[in-house]
Amino acid sequence: MVRKSYGKMRGSRKKLRSKKINITRYLNDFNPGEKVHVKFSSSRIPHPKFHGLTGFVVKKRGRSFVVRVRNKKAWKEIVLRPEHLKK
């Protein structure tokens, strides 16, 4: 028998379904301090535990944005591309 997988992508079949992304999602611009919602598209996603969280933009880093989200009691800073963020 095959051993069950317990990787980080377990249970994420529906999150990874490819959806058409509009070009404006790639061109979004956010200012520091702005509230954003983390919603993954199917390309280059970070850990699925951050999907659906709301946080604040801290700064811009290249084409990406540093977003501070709350994970249980701790604040985490994750680097996300604009196609994974929504106002």
C-alpha positions as a Markdown table, in Angstrom:
| # | Residue | x | y | z |
|---|---|---|---|---|
| 1 | Met | 0.0 | 0.0 | 0.0 |
| 2 | Val | 1.0 | 3.6 | -0.5 |
| 3 | Arg | 1.7 | 5.7 | 2.5 |
| 4 | Lys | -0.6 | 8.7 | 3.1 |
| 5 | Ser | 0.9 | 12.1 | 2.3 |
| 6 | Tyr | 1.0 | 14.7 | 5.0 |
| 7 | Gly | 2.6 | 17.5 | 3.0 |
| 8 | Lys | 1.6 | 21.2 | 3.1 |
| 9 | Met | -0.5 | 20.9 | 0.0 |
| 10 | Arg | -2.8 | 18.1 | 1.4 |
| 11 | Gly | -6.4 | 19.0 | 1.0 |
| 12 | Ser | -5.9 | 21.9 | -1.4 |
| 13 | Arg | -7.3 | 20.4 | -4.6 |
| 14 | Lys | -10.0 | 23.1 | -4.9 |
| 15 | Lys | -7.6 | 25.9 | -4.0 |
| 16 | Leu | -5.3 | 24.9 | -6.8 |
| 17 | Arg | -7.8 | 24.7 | -9.6 |
| 18 | Ser | -6.7 | 27.0 | -12.4 |
| 19 | Lys | -8.9 | 30.1 | -12.8 |
| 20 | Lys | -8.5 | 32.7 | -15.5 |
| 21 | Ile | -6.9 | 35.8 | -13.9 |
| 22 | Asn | -7.6 | 39.2 | -15.3 |
| 23 | Ile | -4.6 | 41.3 | -16.3 |
| 24 | Thr | -5.7 | 44.0 | -13.8 |
| 25 | Arg | -5.0 | 41.6 | -10.9 |
| 26 | Tyr | -1.3 | 41.6 | -11.9 |
| 27 | Leu | -1.2 | 45.4 | -12.1 |
| 28 | Asn | -2.8 | 46.2 | -8.7 |
| 29 | Asp | -0.9 | 48.6 | -6.6 |
| 30 | Phe | -1.2 | 48.8 | -2.8 |
| 31 | Asn | 0.0 | 51.5 | -0.4 |
| 32 | Pro | 1.6 | 50.7 | 3.0 |
| 33 | Gly | -1.0 | 50.5 | 5.7 |
| 34 | Glu | -3.7 | 49.4 | 3.3 |
| 35 | Lys | -5.9 | 46.5 | 4.4 |
| 36 | Val | -5.8 | 43.5 | 2.0 |
| 37 | His | -7.3 | 40.1 | 1.7 |
| 38 | Val | -5.1 | 37.1 | 0.8 |
| 39 | Lys | -6.7 | 35.0 | -1.9 |
| 40 | Phe | -4.4 | 32.7 | -3.8 |
| 41 | Ser | -4.4 | 32.1 | -7.5 |
| 42 | Ser | -3.1 | 28.8 | -8.7 |
| 43 | Ser | 0.5 | 30.1 | -9.6 |
| 44 | Arg | 3.4 | 30.1 | -7.1 |
| 45 | Ile | 1.3 | 30.0 | -3.9 |
| 46 | Pro | 2.8 | 30.2 | -0.4 |
| 47 | His | 1.7 | 27.9 | 2.4 |
| 48 | Pro | -2.1 | 27.3 | 2.2 |
| 49 | Lys | -2.7 | 28.2 | 5.9 |
| 50 | Phe | -2.5 | 31.9 | 4.8 |
| 51 | His | -5.3 | 31.5 | 2.3 |
| 52 | Gly | -8.4 | 33.6 | 3.3 |
| 53 | Leu | -6.6 | 35.8 | 5.9 |
| 54 | Thr | -6.8 | 39.6 | 6.1 |
| 55 | Gly | -3.7 | 41.7 | 6.8 |
| 56 | Phe | -2.0 | 45.0 | 6.3 |
| 57 | Val | 0.6 | 46.0 | 3.6 |
| 58 | Val | 3.9 | 46.8 | 5.3 |
| 59 | Lys | 6.0 | 47.7 | 2.3 |
| 60 | Lys | 6.7 | 47.0 | -1.3 |
| 61 | Arg | 9.6 | 44.6 | -2.2 |
| 62 | Gly | 10.3 | 44.6 | -5.9 |
| 63 | Arg | 7.1 | 43.5 | -7.6 |
| 64 | Ser | 5.8 | 41.9 | -4.5 |
| 65 | Phe | 4.3 | 43.3 | -1.2 |
| 66 | Val | 5.1 | 42.4 | 2.4 |
| 67 | Val | 1.8 | 41.7 | 4.2 |
| 68 | Arg | 1.5 | 41.3 | 7.9 |
| 69 | Val | -1.2 | 38.7 | 8.9 |
| 70 | Arg | -2.2 | 37.2 | 12.2 |
| 71 | Asn | -1.5 | 33.5 | 12.6 |
| 72 | Lys | -3.2 | 32.5 | 15.9 |
| 73 | Lys | -1.4 | 34.8 | 18.4 |
| 74 | Ala | 1.6 | 35.7 | 16.4 |
| 75 | Trp | 2.0 | 38.3 | 13.6 |
| 76 | Lys | 3.6 | 36.9 | 10.5 |
| 77 | Glu | 5.0 | 38.8 | 7.5 |
| 78 | Ile | 4.6 | 37.1 | 4.2 |
| 79 | Val | 5.8 | 38.2 | 0.7 |
| 80 | Leu | 3.0 | 38.0 | -1.9 |
| 81 | Arg | 2.7 | 39.0 | -5.5 |
| 82 | Pro | -0.2 | 41.4 | -6.3 |
| 83 | Glu | -2.3 | 38.6 | -8.0 |
| 84 | His | -2.7 | 37.0 | -4.6 |
| 85 | Leu | -4.1 | 40.1 | -3.0 |
| 86 | Lys | -7.5 | 41.7 | -3.0 |
| 87 | Lys | -8.7 | 45.1 | -1.6 |
